[in-house]
Amino acid sequence: MSAYFYSWERTDSVAANSETSYLKGYQNLSLEVAKDKWSLNTSLLTQEDMVASTGDGFDYSFYNLYVKGSNLWKVLDMKIGRQYVYAGVGNGMVDGLYLKYKGGMNKQYQLSVFGGALTPGNYDFQSYSDFNNNFIFGSAFNYYGDQGLTASLSYFLQRKQYAPYTAPRINTSYITIDEEIVTDSKYKQLIGLNFSYTGKQKYTLFGKAYYDLYIDKFYQTELNFSYPYKNFRISADYTYRTAQLTYNTTFWTMAQYWPLSHYQEIEGSVDYYLKNGINLFATISDVIYIDDNGLKYQAGFKKADYGLYYVGYSGYSGVSNGFTGYVYHTFIPSELSANLTLNYSNYYIGNYSVTHENQFSCLLGLTYRPITTLSIDAQGQFITNEIYSIDSRFLIGLNYRLFSKF
């Protein structure tokens, strides 16, 4: 169980004397009750406005509420209830059933099937729409080879119908009338292929390709290769993406008259690992648009408890130069620790502005754990830029971990 209190204050850069203070409370409860092969899993968030209103006052959201059966008859996993599904190209919240069959001597062949009603947007149990036009169905076949090869082929179908609306239309007599517009429930229909391979020399190869059956084109492909040599690791990555527009939305309708844009990104990086655990790294990538391109480059060093790096942009993305540094320090082992992150950037936004802007942000956190099951976290955030002369926020939280065999 966690309880957080989040406070922030804003001072507008334009309007004089426009300071506003806010305070919100959050409670997060995760509960798992298990016996033998069965378990009940829940995840609940409640929130309320305490100073200055930002929403509806008190609200709650159930993110998980499902019963799980593990390794039933030594071949089947099952979940029933509200859950988030990851299955290759298909992922999303569903109130329904998930089944995974595991076959082969080493369970290397796995077939997953899932389906159910769309989870309401406010995560309650009352706002369901018509099931026939608002549901999810999908499946995935996974192969886990013993030679470093894994691969999956997946399918995903989602139906979602928007509420009817009225709009002015001209009839056959050239008279403007209000007509009710009812769209069908086509939303997403996708297929995907994922694979990865790890060679004996510890090099890795990863790839994926996702195809949209409604738009009739690939909307994402990726290929990555990584090779270690002594203290070095060299990586190369290629990505292709186009806008993934859900069927029958306004943007999809516009795309029938204006072709969808896409971009490609080519990235190369080098890492060098020192004996003291420090990682020196440098990365450069080129984002290629139809008529232009933008470069991104970064370099620095990092370790588990401290690091400093530079990030720069140029070209179509605008010009930006920024530095980020962080430090994590333990004052009392397993009891008191702190972290500090500083960021500074200087930028201007391409052709839209030639004026250089400055931004500075600071984050300071503190964790105190008086006993193993209780921790108190505090975090302060500060930012100043052209929009807000001052934007400061403060968060404090209590985390209590309970484990008991009944």
RODREN-268188 format. One record per residue (C-alpha): residue number from 0; residue in one letter; chain; x, y, z. Coordinates in pm, whole numbers. Layout:
# residues N
ATOM NUM A A X Y Z
...
//
This chain:
# residues 406
ATOM 0 M A 0 0 0
ATOM 1 S A 127 350 -86
ATOM 2 A A -5 693 11
ATOM 3 Y A 125 1004 -165
ATOM 4 F A 59 1373 -121
ATOM 5 Y A 153 1588 -417
ATOM 6 S A 177 1966 -392
ATOM 7 W A 277 2221 -654
ATOM 8 E A 267 2592 -714
ATOM 9 R A 282 2784 -1039
ATOM 10 T A 369 3144 -1114
ATOM 11 D A 268 3258 -1462
ATOM 12 S A 532 3445 -1665
ATOM 13 V A 275 3678 -1827
ATOM 14 A A -6 3746 -1582
ATOM 15 A A 102 3938 -1272
ATOM 16 N A 32 3799 -924
ATOM 17 S A -104 3472 -1065
ATOM 18 E A 28 3219 -815
ATOM 19 T A -180 2904 -769
ATOM 20 S A -119 2628 -513
ATOM 21 Y A -248 2270 -536
ATOM 22 L A -248 1962 -312
ATOM 23 K A -366 1615 -417
ATOM 24 G A -368 1286 -231
ATOM 25 Y A -314 944 -391
ATOM 26 Q A -348 596 -245
ATOM 27 N A -229 289 -434
ATOM 28 L A -319 -59 -310
ATOM 29 S A -178 -378 -461
ATOM 30 L A -302 -706 -319
ATOM 31 E A -218 -1064 -410
ATOM 32 V A -369 -1364 -235
ATOM 33 A A -220 -1696 -346
ATOM 34 K A -279 -2062 -269
ATOM 35 D A -118 -2347 -461
ATOM 36 K A -164 -2273 -834
ATOM 37 W A -427 -2001 -790
ATOM 38 S A -402 -1634 -699
ATOM 39 L A -617 -1322 -680
ATOM 40 N A -446 -1001 -801
ATOM 41 T A -567 -643 -763
ATOM 42 S A -429 -295 -824
ATOM 43 L A -640 3 -711
ATOM 44 L A -571 377 -720
ATOM 45 T A -777 639 -534
ATOM 46 Q A -720 1015 -555
ATOM 47 E A -874 1331 -413
ATOM 48 D A -825 1709 -440
ATOM 49 M A -732 1863 -106
ATOM 50 V A -634 2221 -199
ATOM 51 A A -763 2376 -528
ATOM 52 S A -968 2155 -758
ATOM 53 T A -810 1990 -1062
ATOM 54 G A -1071 1720 -1131
ATOM 55 D A -1380 1558 -984
ATOM 56 G A -1272 1560 -621
ATOM 57 F A -1259 1191 -519
ATOM 58 D A -1207 920 -779
ATOM 59 Y A -1091 559 -801
ATOM 60 S A -949 333 -1071
ATOM 61 F A -916 -47 -1078
ATOM 62 Y A -619 -126 -1302
ATOM 63 N A -610 -497 -1221
ATOM 64 L A -866 -737 -1077
ATOM 65 Y A -819 -1093 -1198
ATOM 66 V A -791 -1454 -1089
ATOM 67 K A -484 -1637 -1216
ATOM 68 G A -420 -2008 -1253
ATOM 69 S A -56 -2108 -1313
ATOM 70 N A 67 -2425 -1483
ATOM 71 L A -269 -2598 -1468
ATOM 72 W A -238 -2963 -1577
ATOM 73 K A 130 -2866 -1632
ATOM 74 V A 49 -2704 -1968
ATOM 75 L A -192 -2411 -1916
ATOM 76 D A -183 -2060 -1765
ATOM 77 M A -510 -1869 -1726
ATOM 78 K A -623 -1520 -1621
ATOM 79 I A -983 -1408 -1593
ATOM 80 G A -1088 -1053 -1505
ATOM 81 R A -941 -706 -1563
ATOM 82 Q A -583 -724 -1686
ATOM 83 Y A -328 -567 -1920
ATOM 84 V A -232 -800 -2203
ATOM 85 Y A 109 -811 -2375
ATOM 86 A A 105 -1041 -2677
ATOM 87 G A 336 -930 -2958
ATOM 88 V A 159 -674 -3173
ATOM 89 G A -144 -677 -2943
ATOM 90 N A -152 -506 -2607
ATOM 91 G A -407 -321 -2402
ATOM 92 M A -652 -331 -2113
ATOM 93 V A -925 -593 -2134
ATOM 94 D A -1196 -727 -1905
ATOM 95 G A -1197 -1088 -2014
ATOM 96 L A -1003 -1413 -2047
ATOM 97 Y A -638 -1491 -2125
ATOM 98 L A -515 -1845 -2194
ATOM 99 K A -162 -1967 -2266
ATOM 100 Y A -86 -2324 -2370
ATOM 101 K A 273 -2448 -2331
ATOM 102 G A 384 -2748 -2538
ATOM 103 G A 704 -2933 -2619
ATOM 104 M A 962 -3109 -2404
ATOM 105 N A 1095 -2777 -2272
ATOM 106 K A 772 -2575 -2311
ATOM 107 Q A 935 -2408 -2611
ATOM 108 Y A 606 -2381 -2805
ATOM 109 Q A 353 -2144 -2650
ATOM 110 L A 16 -2035 -2787
ATOM 111 S A -175 -1748 -2628
ATOM 112 V A -538 -1651 -2692
ATOM 113 F A -721 -1363 -2524
ATOM 114 G A -1039 -1164 -2558
ATOM 115 G A -1306 -968 -2378
ATOM 116 A A -1477 -633 -2336
ATOM 117 L A -1295 -303 -2361
ATOM 118 T A -1208 -168 -2018
ATOM 119 P A -1399 157 -1949
ATOM 120 G A -1184 466 -1982
ATOM 121 N A -1238 564 -1619
ATOM 122 Y A -1149 210 -1499
ATOM 123 D A -1480 151 -1318
ATOM 124 F A -1721 -140 -1363
ATOM 125 Q A -2029 52 -1479
ATOM 126 S A -1943 238 -1800
ATOM 127 Y A -1937 -55 -2043
ATOM 128 S A -2044 -4 -2403
ATOM 129 D A -2223 -251 -2631
ATOM 130 F A -2001 -562 -2634
ATOM 131 N A -2072 -652 -3000
ATOM 132 N A -1895 -333 -3112
ATOM 133 N A -1647 -280 -2827
ATOM 134 F A -1420 -577 -2768
ATOM 135 I A -1064 -710 -2805
ATOM 136 F A -947 -1042 -2948
ATOM 137 G A -596 -1161 -3018
ATOM 138 S A -352 -1449 -3026
ATOM 139 A A 22 -1508 -3036
ATOM 140 F A 242 -1806 -3113
ATOM 141 N A 586 -1801 -2948
ATOM 142 Y A 887 -2023 -3006
ATOM 143 Y A 1176 -2032 -2755
ATOM 144 G A 1462 -2222 -2917
ATOM 145 D A 1760 -2376 -2740
ATOM 146 Q A 2008 -2219 -2983
ATOM 147 G A 1951 -1856 -2877
ATOM 148 L A 1655 -1799 -3110
ATOM 149 T A 1313 -1670 -3003
ATOM 150 A A 1034 -1573 -3241
ATOM 151 S A 666 -1486 -3226
ATOM 152 L A 381 -1433 -3470
ATOM 153 S A 82 -1240 -3337
ATOM 154 Y A -262 -1110 -3437
ATOM 155 F A -473 -839 -3275
ATOM 156 L A -831 -719 -3343
ATOM 157 Q A -998 -432 -3161
ATOM 158 R A -1349 -301 -3217
ATOM 159 K A -1451 33 -3072
ATOM 160 Q A -1756 236 -3168
ATOM 161 Y A -1776 609 -3105
ATOM 162 A A -2100 771 -2994
ATOM 163 P A -2322 899 -3280
ATOM 164 Y A -2320 1273 -3348
ATOM 165 T A -2510 1520 -3567
ATOM 166 A A -2351 1738 -3834
ATOM 167 P A -2484 1967 -4111
ATOM 168 R A -2508 1800 -4450
ATOM 169 I A -2653 1900 -4789
ATOM 170 N A -2926 1672 -4921
ATOM 171 T A -3019 1601 -5284
ATOM 172 S A -3229 1921 -5292
ATOM 173 Y A -2922 2125 -5186
ATOM 174 I A -3081 2202 -4850
ATOM 175 T A -2867 2194 -4537
ATOM 176 I A -3003 1951 -4280
ATOM 177 D A -2874 1805 -3951
ATOM 178 E A -2788 1442 -4010
ATOM 179 E A -2696 1179 -3750
ATOM 180 I A -2356 1027 -3822
ATOM 181 V A -2304 667 -3708
ATOM 182 T A -1963 511 -3774
ATOM 183 D A -1887 140 -3776
ATOM 184 S A -1676 -15 -3503
ATOM 185 K A -1360 -97 -3700
ATOM 186 Y A -1063 26 -3494
ATOM 187 K A -748 -189 -3520
ATOM 188 Q A -654 -511 -3698
ATOM 189 L A -283 -585 -3680
ATOM 190 I A -37 -867 -3742
ATOM 191 G A 321 -873 -3619
ATOM 192 L A 646 -1066 -3628
ATOM 193 N A 915 -1047 -3357
ATOM 194 F A 1246 -1234 -3338
ATOM 195 S A 1574 -1223 -3151
ATOM 196 Y A 1893 -1424 -3172
ATOM 197 T A 2196 -1443 -2942
ATOM 198 G A 2509 -1595 -3094
ATOM 199 K A 2787 -1786 -2924
ATOM 200 Q A 3006 -1474 -2933
ATOM 201 K A 2733 -1292 -2733
ATOM 202 Y A 2629 -1077 -3026
ATOM 203 T A 2255 -1013 -3048
ATOM 204 L A 2019 -957 -3338
ATOM 205 F A 1665 -829 -3285
ATOM 206 G A 1391 -741 -3531
ATOM 207 K A 1020 -679 -3562
ATOM 208 A A 767 -589 -3830
ATOM 209 Y A 409 -473 -3761
ATOM 210 Y A 144 -451 -4034
ATOM 211 D A -193 -273 -4019
ATOM 212 L A -458 -466 -4214
ATOM 213 Y A -703 -174 -4220
ATOM 214 I A -454 83 -4350
ATOM 215 D A -287 -188 -4562
ATOM 216 K A 74 -104 -4489
ATOM 217 F A 363 -163 -4251
ATOM 218 Y A 353 98 -3977
ATOM 219 Q A 662 -9 -3781
ATOM 220 T A 974 -211 -3855
ATOM 221 E A 1294 -232 -3653
ATOM 222 L A 1628 -409 -3681
ATOM 223 N A 1900 -396 -3416
ATOM 224 F A 2247 -551 -3404
ATOM 225 S A 2483 -543 -3105
ATOM 226 Y A 2834 -687 -3084
ATOM 227 P A 3074 -696 -2784
ATOM 228 Y A 3451 -681 -2827
ATOM 229 K A 3667 -686 -2514
ATOM 230 N A 3550 -381 -2312
ATOM 231 F A 3356 -236 -2606
ATOM 232 R A 3003 -289 -2727
ATOM 233 I A 2907 -162 -3072
ATOM 234 S A 2540 -129 -3168
ATOM 235 A A 2353 -34 -3484
ATOM 236 D A 1979 23 -3512
ATOM 237 Y A 1737 91 -3799
ATOM 238 T A 1374 199 -3745
ATOM 239 Y A 1089 275 -3984
ATOM 240 R A 764 427 -3857
ATOM 241 T A 454 576 -4008
ATOM 242 A A 152 721 -3833
ATOM 243 Q A -67 444 -3690
ATOM 244 L A -413 588 -3744
ATOM 245 T A -706 400 -3604
ATOM 246 Y A -972 321 -3863
ATOM 247 N A -1264 563 -3908
ATOM 248 T A -1118 842 -3696
ATOM 249 T A -1091 1199 -3824
ATOM 250 F A -720 1163 -3901
ATOM 251 W A -779 836 -4086
ATOM 252 T A -1043 1008 -4301
ATOM 253 M A -802 1292 -4382
ATOM 254 A A -535 1039 -4475
ATOM 255 Q A -755 921 -4764
ATOM 256 Y A -680 1254 -4934
ATOM 257 W A -331 1326 -4803
ATOM 258 P A -82 1037 -4796
ATOM 259 L A 58 936 -4459
ATOM 260 S A 403 1062 -4378
ATOM 261 H A 675 839 -4241
ATOM 262 Y A 1028 862 -4112
ATOM 263 Q A 1334 642 -4082
ATOM 264 E A 1600 650 -3813
ATOM 265 I A 1953 515 -3832
ATOM 266 E A 2151 501 -3508
ATOM 267 G A 2498 392 -3411
ATOM 268 S A 2646 377 -3061
ATOM 269 V A 2965 274 -2884
ATOM 270 D A 3000 180 -2516
ATOM 271 Y A 3328 132 -2329
ATOM 272 Y A 3329 -23 -1982
ATOM 273 L A 3605 70 -1738
ATOM 274 K A 3720 -168 -1467
ATOM 275 N A 3565 50 -1195
ATOM 276 G A 3219 3 -1348
ATOM 277 I A 3194 335 -1533
ATOM 278 N A 3037 319 -1877
ATOM 279 L A 3161 570 -2136
ATOM 280 F A 2918 604 -2425
ATOM 281 A A 2856 797 -2745
ATOM 282 T A 2552 779 -2975
ATOM 283 I A 2458 950 -3298
ATOM 284 S A 2132 907 -3489
ATOM 285 D A 1985 1055 -3805
ATOM 286 V A 1607 1086 -3834
ATOM 287 I A 1521 1093 -4205
ATOM 288 Y A 1193 1258 -4305
ATOM 289 I A 1054 1281 -4659
ATOM 290 D A 1208 1623 -4733
ATOM 291 D A 1445 1682 -4442
ATOM 292 N A 1638 1521 -4159
ATOM 293 G A 1736 1584 -3801
ATOM 294 L A 2042 1473 -3605
ATOM 295 K A 2062 1369 -3241
ATOM 296 Y A 2390 1307 -3063
ATOM 297 Q A 2482 1232 -2705
ATOM 298 A A 2794 1143 -2511
ATOM 299 G A 2891 1104 -2149
ATOM 300 F A 2957 859 -1871
ATOM 301 K A 2731 680 -1626
ATOM 302 K A 2742 450 -1330
ATOM 303 A A 2478 315 -1095
ATOM 304 D A 2520 605 -852
ATOM 305 Y A 2631 899 -1068
ATOM 306 G A 2661 1017 -1426
ATOM 307 L A 2690 1313 -1661
ATOM 308 Y A 2598 1335 -2028
ATOM 309 Y A 2538 1579 -2312
ATOM 310 V A 2246 1564 -2558
ATOM 311 G A 2227 1774 -2874
ATOM 312 Y A 1984 1817 -3163
ATOM 313 S A 2019 1988 -3500
ATOM 314 G A 1838 2003 -3833
ATOM 315 Y A 1463 1968 -3877
ATOM 316 S A 1411 1903 -3505
ATOM 317 G A 1554 2244 -3417
ATOM 318 V A 1875 2321 -3233
ATOM 319 S A 1923 2220 -2871
ATOM 320 N A 2217 2164 -2640
ATOM 321 G A 2163 2018 -2298
ATOM 322 F A 2348 1866 -2003
ATOM 323 T A 2213 1628 -1740
ATOM 324 G A 2388 1508 -1427
ATOM 325 Y A 2266 1281 -1149
ATOM 326 V A 2394 1152 -816
ATOM 327 Y A 2256 876 -591
ATOM 328 H A 2404 847 -243
ATOM 329 T A 2334 617 51
ATOM 330 F A 2393 779 389
ATOM 331 I A 2284 482 602
ATOM 332 P A 2273 143 423
ATOM 333 S A 1917 12 377
ATOM 334 E A 1780 308 572
ATOM 335 L A 1856 656 435
ATOM 336 S A 1943 757 77
ATOM 337 A A 1910 1061 -148
ATOM 338 N A 1928 1148 -517
ATOM 339 L A 1985 1469 -711
ATOM 340 T A 1930 1538 -1082
ATOM 341 L A 2016 1866 -1258
ATOM 342 N A 1935 1958 -1617
ATOM 343 Y A 2018 2262 -1828
ATOM 344 S A 1930 2314 -2194
ATOM 345 N A 1956 2595 -2448
ATOM 346 Y A 1739 2567 -2759
ATOM 347 Y A 1539 2724 -3036
ATOM 348 I A 1262 2558 -3237
ATOM 349 G A 1378 2537 -3598
ATOM 350 N A 1210 2775 -3841
ATOM 351 Y A 947 2877 -3586
ATOM 352 S A 1188 3075 -3370
ATOM 353 V A 1547 3194 -3385
ATOM 354 T A 1548 3318 -3026
ATOM 355 H A 1750 3098 -2796
ATOM 356 E A 1565 2992 -2484
ATOM 357 N A 1705 2857 -2159
ATOM 358 Q A 1558 2593 -1932
ATOM 359 F A 1680 2470 -1596
ATOM 360 S A 1530 2196 -1383
ATOM 361 C A 1624 2032 -1055
ATOM 362 L A 1498 1719 -882
ATOM 363 L A 1590 1626 -525
ATOM 364 G A 1466 1305 -362
ATOM 365 L A 1502 1146 -19
ATOM 366 T A 1409 795 96
ATOM 367 Y A 1392 695 463
ATOM 368 R A 1324 334 562
ATOM 369 P A 1297 302 943
ATOM 370 I A 1188 -64 915
ATOM 371 T A 1203 -310 626
ATOM 372 T A 829 -293 554
ATOM 373 L A 789 87 568
ATOM 374 S A 951 360 359
ATOM 375 I A 894 734 342
ATOM 376 D A 975 908 13
ATOM 377 A A 1000 1282 -45
ATOM 378 Q A 1075 1456 -372
ATOM 379 G A 1105 1820 -471
ATOM 380 Q A 1093 1942 -832
ATOM 381 F A 1177 2283 -972
ATOM 382 I A 1176 2417 -1327
ATOM 383 T A 1210 2755 -1490
ATOM 384 N A 1165 2830 -1860
ATOM 385 E A 997 3075 -2097
ATOM 386 I A 647 2954 -2004
ATOM 387 Y A 679 2944 -1625
ATOM 388 S A 917 3171 -1442
ATOM 389 I A 877 2932 -1148
ATOM 390 D A 710 2590 -1135
ATOM 391 S A 785 2407 -809
ATOM 392 R A 633 2077 -695
ATOM 393 F A 662 1861 -387
ATOM 394 L A 568 1496 -340
ATOM 395 I A 569 1288 -23
ATOM 396 G A 471 925 -3
ATOM 397 L A 433 639 244
ATOM 398 N A 489 282 125
ATOM 399 Y A 393 -14 340
ATOM 400 R A 468 -368 227
ATOM 401 L A 268 -652 376
ATOM 402 F A 338 -1021 315
ATOM 403 S A 168 -1289 518
ATOM 404 K A 78 -1651 470
ATOM 405 F A -275 -1697 598
//
